[in-house]
Amino acid sequence: MNTTRPDKIIRRIRILLILCILGLVFGFQMVLFVRPEITWLNSIFGPGTQMDRFCPSVSAWVNHLAEGINDTYARYPFIAYCMDWLALAQLGFIVMFIGAVINPVRNIWVIQCGLVVCLLHIATA
């Protein structure tokens, strides 16, 4: 029979929560700085790069993304406002999950809430 000690389970939960936090931090900075990042990606993977020679469809897709973001921000700068709200929501989840890392048993509701939001995110995407 496979029995695991509670302290090992809590340690695994903490590791998984820290991975979630790192993913949220990565997503937070991507959302907040979408225009400079897509411009940077286009300079690396866009037309005239090595990626353009080896995989032109990826290069064309990255260039299309860069053009779309730049055109949208130039014509409709208020669109960036929704990105700020998305970044704020991710920051809120980061703060909530820090409490769950400290005491996952007591803050089980944070983990359950996070799982429900993740499922809702998949459903709305």
C-alpha positions as protocol buffer text, in pm:
chain_id: "A"
residue {
  index: 1
  type: MET
  ca { x: 0 y: 0 z: 0 }
}
residue {
  index: 2
  type: ASN
  ca { x: 132 y: 342 z: -99 }
}
residue {
  index: 3
  type: THR
  ca { x: 107 y: 587 z: 187 }
}
residue {
  index: 4
  type: THR
  ca { x: 255 y: 932 z: 168 }
}
residue {
  index: 5
  type: ARG
  ca { x: 326 y: 1145 z: 466 }
}
residue {
  index: 6
  type: PRO
  ca { x: 125 y: 1467 z: 499 }
}
residue {
  index: 7
  type: ASP
  ca { x: 439 y: 1683 z: 505 }
}
residue {
  index: 8
  type: LYS
  ca { x: 544 y: 1541 z: 166 }
}
residue {
  index: 9
  type: ILE
  ca { x: 201 y: 1612 z: 21 }
}
residue {
  index: 10
  type: ILE
  ca { x: 207 y: 1970 z: 152 }
}
residue {
  index: 11
  type: ARG
  ca { x: 556 y: 2018 z: 9 }
}
residue {
  index: 12
  type: ARG
  ca { x: 434 y: 1896 z: -332 }
}
residue {
  index: 13
  type: ILE
  ca { x: 136 y: 2129 z: -312 }
}
residue {
  index: 14
  type: ARG
  ca { x: 368 y: 2420 z: -232 }
}
residue {
  index: 15
  type: ILE
  ca { x: 591 y: 2337 z: -527 }
}
residue {
  index: 16
  type: LEU
  ca { x: 291 y: 2324 z: -760 }
}
residue {
  index: 17
  type: LEU
  ca { x: 160 y: 2654 z: -623 }
}
residue {
  index: 18
  type: ILE
  ca { x: 500 y: 2817 z: -673 }
}
residue {
  index: 19
  type: LEU
  ca { x: 497 y: 2694 z: -1034 }
}
residue {
  index: 20
  type: CYS
  ca { x: 152 y: 2850 z: -1075 }
}
residue {
  index: 21
  type: ILE
  ca { x: 281 y: 3176 z: -930 }
}
residue {
  index: 22
  type: LEU
  ca { x: 576 y: 3175 z: -1170 }
}
residue {
  index: 23
  type: GLY
  ca { x: 338 y: 3117 z: -1461 }
}
residue {
  index: 24
  type: LEU
  ca { x: 121 y: 3406 z: -1345 }
}
residue {
  index: 25
  type: VAL
  ca { x: 427 y: 3632 z: -1311 }
}
residue {
  index: 26
  type: PHE
  ca { x: 531 y: 3539 z: -1665 }
}
residue {
  index: 27
  type: GLY
  ca { x: 180 y: 3603 z: -1794 }
}
residue {
  index: 28
  type: PHE
  ca { x: 159 y: 3929 z: -1599 }
}
residue {
  index: 29
  type: GLN
  ca { x: 469 y: 4074 z: -1755 }
}
residue {
  index: 30
  type: MET
  ca { x: 366 y: 3951 z: -2101 }
}
residue {
  index: 31
  type: VAL
  ca { x: 26 y: 4120 z: -2076 }
}
residue {
  index: 32
  type: LEU
  ca { x: 166 y: 4441 z: -1936 }
}
residue {
  index: 33
  type: PHE
  ca { x: 440 y: 4476 z: -2199 }
}
residue {
  index: 34
  type: VAL
  ca { x: 274 y: 4314 z: -2500 }
}
residue {
  index: 35
  type: ARG
  ca { x: 376 y: 4577 z: -2755 }
}
residue {
  index: 36
  type: PRO
  ca { x: 750 y: 4590 z: -2681 }
}
residue {
  index: 37
  type: GLU
  ca { x: 764 y: 4212 z: -2647 }
}
residue {
  index: 38
  type: ILE
  ca { x: 593 y: 4141 z: -2979 }
}
residue {
  index: 39
  type: THR
  ca { x: 821 y: 4397 z: -3146 }
}
residue {
  index: 40
  type: TRP
  ca { x: 1122 y: 4218 z: -2994 }
}
residue {
  index: 41
  type: LEU
  ca { x: 989 y: 3879 z: -3109 }
}
residue {
  index: 42
  type: ASN
  ca { x: 937 y: 4016 z: -3459 }
}
residue {
  index: 43
  type: SER
  ca { x: 1298 y: 4134 z: -3470 }
}
residue {
  index: 44
  type: ILE
  ca { x: 1413 y: 3782 z: -3379 }
}
residue {
  index: 45
  type: PHE
  ca { x: 1162 y: 3564 z: -3566 }
}
residue {
  index: 46
  type: GLY
  ca { x: 1012 y: 3800 z: -3826 }
}
residue {
  index: 47
  type: PRO
  ca { x: 1092 y: 3855 z: -4193 }
}
residue {
  index: 48
  type: GLY
  ca { x: 1460 y: 3858 z: -4286 }
}
residue {
  index: 49
  type: THR
  ca { x: 1569 y: 3643 z: -3989 }
}
residue {
  index: 50
  type: GLN
  ca { x: 1694 y: 3285 z: -3964 }
}
residue {
  index: 51
  type: MET
  ca { x: 1340 y: 3176 z: -3871 }
}
residue {
  index: 52
  type: ASP
  ca { x: 1215 y: 3323 z: -4198 }
}
residue {
  index: 53
  type: ARG
  ca { x: 1450 y: 3092 z: -4390 }
}
residue {
  index: 54
  type: PHE
  ca { x: 1379 y: 2777 z: -4189 }
}
residue {
  index: 55
  type: CYS
  ca { x: 1011 y: 2822 z: -4106 }
}
residue {
  index: 56
  type: PRO
  ca { x: 854 y: 3103 z: -4306 }
}
residue {
  index: 57
  type: SER
  ca { x: 502 y: 3033 z: -4176 }
}
residue {
  index: 58
  type: VAL
  ca { x: 611 y: 3102 z: -3814 }
}
residue {
  index: 59
  type: SER
  ca { x: 793 y: 3414 z: -3927 }
}
residue {
  index: 60
  type: ALA
  ca { x: 487 y: 3537 z: -4115 }
}
residue {
  index: 61
  type: TRP
  ca { x: 264 y: 3465 z: -3813 }
}
residue {
  index: 62
  type: VAL
  ca { x: 490 y: 3660 z: -3573 }
}
residue {
  index: 63
  type: ASN
  ca { x: 505 y: 3947 z: -3821 }
}
residue {
  index: 64
  type: HIS
  ca { x: 125 y: 3940 z: -3854 }
}
residue {
  index: 65
  type: LEU
  ca { x: 93 y: 3959 z: -3474 }
}
residue {
  index: 66
  type: ALA
  ca { x: 333 y: 4253 z: -3457 }
}
residue {
  index: 67
  type: GLU
  ca { x: 150 y: 4440 z: -3731 }
}
residue {
  index: 68
  type: GLY
  ca { x: -185 y: 4375 z: -3563 }
}
residue {
  index: 69
  type: ILE
  ca { x: -71 y: 4494 z: -3221 }
}
residue {
  index: 70
  type: ASN
  ca { x: 106 y: 4801 z: -3362 }
}
residue {
  index: 71
  type: ASP
  ca { x: -187 y: 4898 z: -3588 }
}
residue {
  index: 72
  type: THR
  ca { x: -439 y: 4846 z: -3309 }
}
residue {
  index: 73
  type: TYR
  ca { x: -240 y: 5049 z: -3057 }
}
residue {
  index: 74
  type: ALA
  ca { x: -183 y: 5326 z: -3314 }
}
residue {
  index: 75
  type: ARG
  ca { x: -549 y: 5350 z: -3416 }
}
residue {
  index: 76
  type: TYR
  ca { x: -718 y: 5251 z: -3090 }
}
residue {
  index: 77
  type: PRO
  ca { x: -483 y: 5317 z: -2797 }
}
residue {
  index: 78
  type: PHE
  ca { x: -764 y: 5263 z: -2545 }
}
residue {
  index: 79
  type: ILE
  ca { x: -744 y: 4888 z: -2621 }
}
residue {
  index: 80
  type: ALA
  ca { x: -433 y: 4881 z: -2400 }
}
residue {
  index: 81
  type: TYR
  ca { x: -660 y: 4970 z: -2108 }
}
residue {
  index: 82
  type: CYS
  ca { x: -806 y: 4617 z: -2101 }
}
residue {
  index: 83
  type: MET
  ca { x: -454 y: 4476 z: -2082 }
}
residue {
  index: 84
  type: ASP
  ca { x: -399 y: 4674 z: -1760 }
}
residue {
  index: 85
  type: TRP
  ca { x: -706 y: 4512 z: -1607 }
}
residue {
  index: 86
  type: LEU
  ca { x: -593 y: 4167 z: -1711 }
}
residue {
  index: 87
  type: ALA
  ca { x: -252 y: 4232 z: -1555 }
}
residue {
  index: 88
  type: LEU
  ca { x: -421 y: 4354 z: -1236 }
}
residue {
  index: 89
  type: ALA
  ca { x: -628 y: 4035 z: -1215 }
}
residue {
  index: 90
  type: GLN
  ca { x: -315 y: 3824 z: -1255 }
}
residue {
  index: 91
  type: LEU
  ca { x: -143 y: 4027 z: -985 }
}
residue {
  index: 92
  type: GLY
  ca { x: -441 y: 3961 z: -758 }
}
residue {
  index: 93
  type: PHE
  ca { x: -408 y: 3586 z: -813 }
}
residue {
  index: 94
  type: ILE
  ca { x: -36 y: 3603 z: -742 }
}
residue {
  index: 95
  type: VAL
  ca { x: -106 y: 3765 z: -405 }
}
residue {
  index: 96
  type: MET
  ca { x: -378 y: 3510 z: -325 }
}
residue {
  index: 97
  type: PHE
  ca { x: -157 y: 3215 z: -412 }
}
residue {
  index: 98
  type: ILE
  ca { x: 123 y: 3345 z: -191 }
}
residue {
  index: 99
  type: GLY
  ca { x: -111 y: 3299 z: 105 }
}
residue {
  index: 100
  type: ALA
  ca { x: -187 y: 2946 z: -13 }
}
residue {
  index: 101
  type: VAL
  ca { x: 186 y: 2867 z: -34 }
}
residue {
  index: 102
  type: ILE
  ca { x: 232 y: 2979 z: 326 }
}
residue {
  index: 103
  type: ASN
  ca { x: -51 y: 2760 z: 457 }
}
residue {
  index: 104
  type: PRO
  ca { x: -215 y: 2541 z: 189 }
}
residue {
  index: 105
  type: VAL
  ca { x: -443 y: 2358 z: 432 }
}
residue {
  index: 106
  type: ARG
  ca { x: -593 y: 2669 z: 587 }
}
residue {
  index: 107
  type: ASN
  ca { x: -619 y: 2848 z: 251 }
}
residue {
  index: 108
  type: ILE
  ca { x: -767 y: 2559 z: 53 }
}
residue {
  index: 109
  type: TRP
  ca { x: -1041 y: 2795 z: -66 }
}
residue {
  index: 110
  type: VAL
  ca { x: -779 y: 2994 z: -259 }
}
residue {
  index: 111
  type: ILE
  ca { x: -668 y: 2681 z: -443 }
}
residue {
  index: 112
  type: GLN
  ca { x: -1028 y: 2581 z: -517 }
}
residue {
  index: 113
  type: CYS
  ca { x: -1110 y: 2932 z: -638 }
}
residue {
  index: 114
  type: GLY
  ca { x: -801 y: 2930 z: -861 }
}
residue {
  index: 115
  type: LEU
  ca { x: -900 y: 2596 z: -1012 }
}
residue {
  index: 116
  type: VAL
  ca { x: -1253 y: 2717 z: -1083 }
}
residue {
  index: 117
  type: VAL
  ca { x: -1120 y: 3034 z: -1248 }
}
residue {
  index: 118
  type: CYS
  ca { x: -882 y: 2826 z: -1460 }
}
residue {
  index: 119
  type: LEU
  ca { x: -1170 y: 2608 z: -1576 }
}
residue {
  index: 120
  type: LEU
  ca { x: -1380 y: 2917 z: -1652 }
}
residue {
  index: 121
  type: HIS
  ca { x: -1087 y: 3063 z: -1845 }
}
residue {
  index: 122
  type: ILE
  ca { x: -1073 y: 2754 z: -2065 }
}
residue {
  index: 123
  type: ALA
  ca { x: -1449 y: 2770 z: -2118 }
}
residue {
  index: 124
  type: THR
  ca { x: -1442 y: 3137 z: -2219 }
}
residue {
  index: 125
  type: ALA
  ca { x: -1139 y: 3102 z: -2445 }
}
